[in-house]
Amino acid sequence: MKVENITDIKKFFEVVDSCKGKVMLVTGEGDRLNLKSKLTQYVSLAGIFSNGMIPELEIIASEPEDVQRILDFMVGTK
């Protein structure tokens, strides 16, 4: 799923951390990075941030309830 315009980055990572299964970030090259990893959160995503927001990410959540958790976050932030 693609998520866009994440302005509350701290809350987004809290939601990701609360997920039960894997949450993967898909890079432009097709690589998959563990988004629950603090190293990925701080190092890999640093280049994506622009003016305190994440414009767009493609992520894959392995558990249906995690997909719903992320969707609920996105709907609540708009």
Long-range contacts (C-beta under 8 A, 24 or more apart in sequence): 1-58, 1-59, 1-60, 1-61, 1-67, 1-70, 1-71, 2-56, 2-57, 2-58, 2-59, 3-54, 3-56, 3-57, 3-58, 3-59, 3-70, 3-74, 4-55, 4-56, 4-57, 5-53, 5-54, 5-55, 5-56, 5-78, 6-53, 6-54, 6-57, 6-74, 6-77, 7-52, 7-53, 7-77, 8-77, 9-49, 9-52, 9-53, 9-54, 11-73, 11-77, 12-54, 12-73, 13-41, 15-69, 15-70, 15-73, 16-41, 16-70, 18-69, 19-61, 19-63, 19-66, 19-69, 19-70, 20-63, 20-65, 20-66, 21-61, 21-62, 21-63, 21-66, 22-60, 22-61, 22-62, 23-59, 23-60, 23-61, 23-62, 23-66, 23-70, 24-59, 24-60, 24-61, 24-62, 25-57, 25-58, 25-59, 26-58, 26-59, 26-60, 32-60, 35-59
